[in-house]
């Protein structure tokens, strides 16, 4: 293959991480191929914070709803509303949102390639040969690249083949049904529901998220023996949504811990779910995926500029510096509060507290820990301790 047909970077996977990486690199003038399977939609509530909308220039027309309150529902059916004062959470439909991101990458100059990734080999000169198979083809095709960004999801084949430790990722399995919004529910388009009940999820939560004309009704669990489809059926029955038309059904594993390594020290770096960047406790992944894609693009650009493969490690280093503490805190939160219904009941009760609500939403919308107001943090600590020791009523 001639030199002008060699890509600087092949991005494997066209979700938010891969599409963002391809867009950022193409905008810098790099020759980029975006390899993606057609028709794959990840099960996702579709929540995006204002920080994402600002940082990644997301247009208003992609927002199907603006959520201004979350209703937390305990195992005993106690509902606690958490209003978002002075802000909102945007809701997107991943089918439309992901395709818009891919198209934006193409408009920036990325070459879109449709097919299923198979493997990476190297030629005599060490150049990566990315093999893929287009639908209906009997023989694989090849893309040549100086670098590869693996953004091919939680069960990343790029990661498992190229990055040590990528095959030891931890997962929550998620399933949701996108349903037509009943007319009776249209007035609640600015509120999401999060259900904490062991029968709906023994170690995570179930949800109902508004998307305008549709709704996402789903559940997640790391327990492989737990039936997520039964959980969603029961949730729909309990909330009067059984008769709503089902638009589509989707399921997938979701990682809940960043991998210890994101690159192979040579020519591959991971991003998004492939790198494990979905937040514990909340399961939020779109913002972290897009940030991971941007950081992977930065690292790849630096590697191309300097010829030093050590630059690829910058992606994880920068991500963990920005959000490693948040992931640790959320992981501890999930470990303590999601273990049984007694603790879930206490957790929902804590959500009544104005300090908890304010600090939670400020941190979520801006994607950083709220360091001011230390007295509020101290109050929350002692309230949490009282609930853990059963000194406070729920």
LINSUL-V61567 format. One record per residue. N is the residue number from 1. SS is DSSP state (A for helix, B for strand, O for the rest). PHI is phi as a letter, one per 40 degrees, with the letter a starting at -180 (* if undefined). PSI is psi in whole degrees, 0 to 359 (NA if undefined). Layout:
n=N ss=SS phi=PHI psi=PSI
n=N ss=SS phi=PHI psi=PSI
This chain:
n=1 ss=O phi=* psi=137
n=2 ss=O phi=c psi=161
n=3 ss=A phi=d psi=324
n=4 ss=A phi=c psi=357
n=5 ss=A phi=b psi=9
n=6 ss=O phi=c psi=127
n=7 ss=B phi=c psi=145
n=8 ss=B phi=c psi=315
n=9 ss=B phi=a psi=133
n=10 ss=B phi=b psi=123
n=11 ss=B phi=c psi=121
n=12 ss=B phi=c psi=113
n=13 ss=O phi=h psi=125
n=14 ss=O phi=b psi=28
n=15 ss=O phi=c psi=193
n=16 ss=A phi=d psi=321
n=17 ss=A phi=c psi=308
n=18 ss=A phi=c psi=317
n=19 ss=A phi=c psi=322
n=20 ss=A phi=c psi=315
n=21 ss=A phi=c psi=315
n=22 ss=A phi=c psi=318
n=23 ss=A phi=c psi=312
n=24 ss=A phi=c psi=319
n=25 ss=A phi=c psi=318
n=26 ss=A phi=c psi=321
n=27 ss=A phi=c psi=332
n=28 ss=O phi=c psi=358
n=29 ss=O phi=g psi=7
n=30 ss=O phi=c psi=149
n=31 ss=O phi=c psi=116
n=32 ss=B phi=b psi=137
n=33 ss=B phi=b psi=134
n=34 ss=B phi=b psi=105
n=35 ss=B phi=c psi=123
n=36 ss=B phi=a psi=145
n=37 ss=O phi=c psi=137
n=38 ss=O phi=c psi=143
n=39 ss=O phi=g psi=3
n=40 ss=O phi=c psi=125
n=41 ss=O phi=b psi=127
n=42 ss=O phi=c psi=139
n=43 ss=O phi=c psi=123
n=44 ss=O phi=a psi=139
n=45 ss=O phi=c psi=337
n=46 ss=O phi=g psi=21
n=47 ss=B phi=c psi=132
n=48 ss=B phi=b psi=134
n=49 ss=O phi=c psi=163
n=50 ss=A phi=d psi=326
n=51 ss=A phi=d psi=318
n=52 ss=A phi=c psi=315
n=53 ss=A phi=d psi=319
n=54 ss=A phi=c psi=308
n=55 ss=A phi=c psi=330
n=56 ss=O phi=b psi=13
n=57 ss=O phi=f psi=56
n=58 ss=O phi=c psi=125
n=59 ss=O phi=c psi=154
n=60 ss=A phi=d psi=327
n=61 ss=A phi=c psi=344
n=62 ss=A phi=c psi=347
n=63 ss=O phi=c psi=114
n=64 ss=O phi=c psi=337
n=65 ss=B phi=a psi=159
n=66 ss=B phi=b psi=107
n=67 ss=B phi=c psi=128
n=68 ss=O phi=b psi=6
n=69 ss=B phi=a psi=144
n=70 ss=B phi=b psi=133
n=71 ss=B phi=b psi=116
n=72 ss=B phi=c psi=127
n=73 ss=B phi=b psi=122
n=74 ss=O phi=c psi=170
n=75 ss=O phi=d psi=328
n=76 ss=O phi=c psi=4
n=77 ss=O phi=g psi=9
n=78 ss=O phi=c psi=126
n=79 ss=B phi=b psi=128
n=80 ss=B phi=b psi=119
n=81 ss=B phi=c psi=134
n=82 ss=B phi=b psi=91
n=83 ss=B phi=c psi=146
n=84 ss=O phi=c psi=107
n=85 ss=O phi=c psi=121
n=86 ss=O phi=g psi=20
n=87 ss=O phi=a psi=189
n=88 ss=O phi=a psi=166
n=89 ss=B phi=b psi=125
n=90 ss=B phi=c psi=146
n=91 ss=B phi=b psi=129
n=92 ss=O phi=b psi=158
n=93 ss=O phi=c psi=118
n=94 ss=A phi=c psi=329
n=95 ss=A phi=d psi=310
n=96 ss=A phi=c psi=317
n=97 ss=A phi=c psi=310
n=98 ss=A phi=c psi=319
n=99 ss=A phi=c psi=322
n=100 ss=A phi=c psi=319
n=101 ss=A phi=c psi=319
n=102 ss=A phi=c psi=318
n=103 ss=A phi=c psi=322
n=104 ss=A phi=c psi=320
n=105 ss=A phi=c psi=318
n=106 ss=A phi=c psi=319
n=107 ss=A phi=c psi=331
n=108 ss=O phi=c psi=348
n=109 ss=O phi=h psi=358
n=110 ss=O phi=c psi=145
n=111 ss=B phi=c psi=119
n=112 ss=B phi=c psi=133
n=113 ss=B phi=b psi=128
n=114 ss=B phi=b psi=124
n=115 ss=O phi=i psi=174
n=116 ss=B phi=b psi=123
n=117 ss=B phi=c psi=143
n=118 ss=B phi=b psi=305
n=119 ss=B phi=a psi=169
n=120 ss=B phi=b psi=130
n=121 ss=B phi=b psi=175
n=122 ss=B phi=b psi=143
n=123 ss=O phi=c psi=185
n=124 ss=O phi=c psi=332
n=125 ss=O phi=c psi=2
n=126 ss=O phi=g psi=6
n=127 ss=O phi=c psi=134
n=128 ss=B phi=c psi=134
n=129 ss=B phi=b psi=107
n=130 ss=B phi=c psi=110
n=131 ss=B phi=c psi=137
n=132 ss=B phi=a psi=163
n=133 ss=B phi=b psi=121
n=134 ss=O phi=c psi=151
n=135 ss=O phi=d psi=128
n=136 ss=O phi=g psi=349
n=137 ss=O phi=c psi=141
n=138 ss=O phi=c psi=336
n=139 ss=O phi=b psi=146
n=140 ss=O phi=c psi=159
n=141 ss=B phi=b psi=169
n=142 ss=B phi=b psi=138
n=143 ss=B phi=b psi=133
n=144 ss=B phi=c psi=139
n=145 ss=B phi=a psi=148
n=146 ss=B phi=c psi=324
n=147 ss=B phi=b psi=158
n=148 ss=B phi=b psi=133
n=149 ss=B phi=b psi=119
n=150 ss=B phi=c psi=107
n=151 ss=O phi=b psi=43
n=152 ss=O phi=b psi=35
n=153 ss=O phi=g psi=179
n=154 ss=O phi=c psi=324
n=155 ss=O phi=c psi=41
n=156 ss=O phi=d psi=119
n=157 ss=A phi=c psi=327
n=158 ss=A phi=c psi=312
n=159 ss=A phi=c psi=314
n=160 ss=A phi=c psi=328
n=161 ss=A phi=c psi=332
n=162 ss=A phi=b psi=334
n=163 ss=O phi=b psi=120
n=164 ss=O phi=d psi=132
n=165 ss=O phi=g psi=352
n=166 ss=A phi=c psi=341
n=167 ss=A phi=c psi=5
n=168 ss=A phi=b psi=24
n=169 ss=O phi=c psi=151
n=170 ss=O phi=c psi=144
n=171 ss=B phi=b psi=150
n=172 ss=B phi=b psi=138
n=173 ss=B phi=c psi=129
n=174 ss=B phi=b psi=146
n=175 ss=B phi=a psi=136
n=176 ss=B phi=a psi=161
n=177 ss=B phi=b psi=126
n=178 ss=B phi=c psi=121
n=179 ss=B phi=b psi=158
n=180 ss=B phi=c psi=133
n=181 ss=O phi=c psi=118
n=182 ss=O phi=c psi=150
n=183 ss=A phi=d psi=328
n=184 ss=A phi=c psi=339
n=185 ss=A phi=c psi=354
n=186 ss=A phi=c psi=335
n=187 ss=A phi=c psi=349
n=188 ss=A phi=b psi=29
n=189 ss=O phi=c psi=351
n=190 ss=O phi=b psi=15
n=191 ss=B phi=b psi=135
n=192 ss=B phi=b psi=160
n=193 ss=B phi=b psi=137
n=194 ss=B phi=b psi=121
n=195 ss=B phi=b psi=119
n=196 ss=O phi=b psi=95
n=197 ss=O phi=a psi=132
n=198 ss=O phi=d psi=328
n=199 ss=O phi=c psi=341
n=200 ss=O phi=c psi=331
n=201 ss=O phi=a psi=122
n=202 ss=O phi=c psi=347
n=203 ss=O phi=a psi=8
n=204 ss=O phi=a psi=233
n=205 ss=O phi=a psi=170
n=206 ss=B phi=b psi=161
n=207 ss=B phi=a psi=158
n=208 ss=B phi=b psi=113
n=209 ss=B phi=b psi=131
n=210 ss=B phi=c psi=140
n=211 ss=B phi=b psi=38
n=212 ss=O phi=g psi=251
n=213 ss=O phi=c psi=347
n=214 ss=B phi=b psi=171
n=215 ss=B phi=b psi=148
n=216 ss=B phi=b psi=121
n=217 ss=B phi=b psi=115
n=218 ss=B phi=a psi=179
n=219 ss=B phi=a psi=158
n=220 ss=B phi=b psi=153
n=221 ss=B phi=a psi=146
n=222 ss=O phi=c psi=354
n=223 ss=O phi=c psi=108
n=224 ss=O phi=c psi=339
n=225 ss=O phi=c psi=356
n=226 ss=O phi=c psi=134
n=227 ss=O phi=c psi=105
n=228 ss=A phi=c psi=326
n=229 ss=A phi=c psi=321
n=230 ss=A phi=c psi=320
n=231 ss=A phi=d psi=313
n=232 ss=A phi=c psi=322
n=233 ss=A phi=c psi=315
n=234 ss=A phi=c psi=320
n=235 ss=A phi=c psi=317
n=236 ss=A phi=c psi=321
n=237 ss=A phi=c psi=315
n=238 ss=A phi=c psi=332
n=239 ss=O phi=b psi=13
n=240 ss=O phi=g psi=27
n=241 ss=O phi=b psi=11
n=242 ss=O phi=c psi=324
n=243 ss=O phi=c psi=354
n=244 ss=O phi=c psi=142
n=245 ss=O phi=c psi=134
n=246 ss=B phi=c psi=123
n=247 ss=B phi=c psi=315
n=248 ss=B phi=a psi=162
n=249 ss=B phi=b psi=138
n=250 ss=B phi=a psi=146
n=251 ss=B phi=a psi=150
n=252 ss=B phi=a psi=157
n=253 ss=B phi=c psi=147
n=254 ss=B phi=b psi=121
n=255 ss=B phi=c psi=148
n=256 ss=O phi=b psi=21
n=257 ss=O phi=a psi=127
n=258 ss=O phi=d psi=139
n=259 ss=O phi=c psi=153
n=260 ss=O phi=c psi=342
n=261 ss=O phi=a psi=138
n=262 ss=O phi=b psi=354
n=263 ss=B phi=b psi=164
n=264 ss=O phi=c psi=8
n=265 ss=O phi=g psi=12
n=266 ss=O phi=b psi=296
n=267 ss=O phi=a psi=13
n=268 ss=B phi=b psi=136
n=269 ss=B phi=b psi=145
n=270 ss=B phi=c psi=160
n=271 ss=O phi=a psi=155
n=272 ss=A phi=g psi=215
n=273 ss=A phi=d psi=327
n=274 ss=A phi=c psi=331
n=275 ss=A phi=c psi=355
n=276 ss=O phi=g psi=22
n=277 ss=O phi=c psi=62
n=278 ss=O phi=b psi=133
n=279 ss=O phi=c psi=131
n=280 ss=O phi=c psi=163
n=281 ss=O phi=g psi=310
n=282 ss=O phi=c psi=331
n=283 ss=O phi=g psi=11
n=284 ss=O phi=c psi=133
n=285 ss=O phi=b psi=339
n=286 ss=A phi=c psi=312
n=287 ss=A phi=c psi=312
n=288 ss=A phi=c psi=327
n=289 ss=A phi=c psi=314
n=290 ss=A phi=c psi=322
n=291 ss=A phi=c psi=317
n=292 ss=A phi=c psi=321
n=293 ss=A phi=c psi=318
n=294 ss=A phi=c psi=318
n=295 ss=A phi=c psi=325
n=296 ss=A phi=c psi=321
n=297 ss=A phi=c psi=318
n=298 ss=A phi=c psi=315
n=299 ss=A phi=c psi=319
n=300 ss=A phi=c psi=317
n=301 ss=A phi=c psi=320
n=302 ss=A phi=c psi=321
n=303 ss=A phi=c psi=317
n=304 ss=A phi=c psi=323
n=305 ss=A phi=c psi=318
n=306 ss=A phi=c psi=339
n=307 ss=O phi=g psi=9
n=308 ss=O phi=b psi=111
n=309 ss=A phi=c psi=343
n=310 ss=A phi=c psi=340
n=311 ss=A phi=c psi=336
n=312 ss=A phi=c psi=332
n=313 ss=A phi=c psi=346
n=314 ss=A phi=d psi=328
n=315 ss=A phi=d psi=308
n=316 ss=A phi=c psi=318
n=317 ss=A phi=d psi=314
n=318 ss=A phi=c psi=321
n=319 ss=A phi=c psi=312
n=320 ss=A phi=c psi=328
n=321 ss=A phi=c psi=322
n=322 ss=A phi=c psi=320
n=323 ss=A phi=b psi=4
n=324 ss=A phi=d psi=320
n=325 ss=A phi=c psi=321
n=326 ss=A phi=c psi=316
n=327 ss=A phi=c psi=322
n=328 ss=A phi=c psi=314
n=329 ss=A phi=c psi=316
n=330 ss=A phi=c psi=325
n=331 ss=A phi=c psi=319
n=332 ss=A phi=c psi=321
n=333 ss=A phi=c psi=313
n=334 ss=A phi=c psi=319
n=335 ss=A phi=c psi=318
n=336 ss=A phi=c psi=313
n=337 ss=A phi=c psi=341
n=338 ss=O phi=c psi=12
n=339 ss=O phi=c psi=327
n=340 ss=O phi=a psi=171
n=341 ss=A phi=c psi=331
n=342 ss=A phi=c psi=315
n=343 ss=A phi=c psi=325
n=344 ss=A phi=c psi=321
n=345 ss=A phi=c psi=316
n=346 ss=A phi=c psi=322
n=347 ss=A phi=c psi=314
n=348 ss=A phi=c psi=322
n=349 ss=A phi=c psi=320
n=350 ss=A phi=c psi=329
n=351 ss=O phi=c psi=350
n=352 ss=O phi=c psi=336
n=353 ss=O phi=c psi=129
n=354 ss=A phi=d psi=324
n=355 ss=A phi=c psi=316
n=356 ss=A phi=c psi=314
n=357 ss=A phi=c psi=312
n=358 ss=A phi=c psi=312
n=359 ss=A phi=c psi=325
n=360 ss=A phi=c psi=310
n=361 ss=A phi=c psi=323
n=362 ss=A phi=c psi=317
n=363 ss=A phi=c psi=319
n=364 ss=A phi=c psi=312
n=365 ss=A phi=c psi=327
n=366 ss=A phi=b psi=354
n=367 ss=O phi=f psi=44
n=368 ss=O phi=a psi=152
n=369 ss=O phi=c psi=141
n=370 ss=O phi=c psi=107
n=371 ss=O phi=c psi=341
n=372 ss=O phi=c psi=175
n=373 ss=O phi=f psi=59
n=374 ss=A phi=c psi=333
n=375 ss=A phi=c psi=322
n=376 ss=A phi=c psi=319
n=377 ss=A phi=c psi=320
n=378 ss=A phi=c psi=317
n=379 ss=A phi=c psi=316
n=380 ss=A phi=c psi=319
n=381 ss=A phi=d psi=313
n=382 ss=A phi=c psi=329
n=383 ss=A phi=c psi=318
n=384 ss=A phi=c psi=316
n=385 ss=A phi=c psi=319
n=386 ss=A phi=c psi=320
n=387 ss=A phi=c psi=320
n=388 ss=A phi=c psi=322
n=389 ss=O phi=c psi=5
n=390 ss=O phi=g psi=32
n=391 ss=O phi=c psi=348
n=392 ss=O phi=b psi=144
n=393 ss=O phi=c psi=155
n=394 ss=O phi=b psi=NA
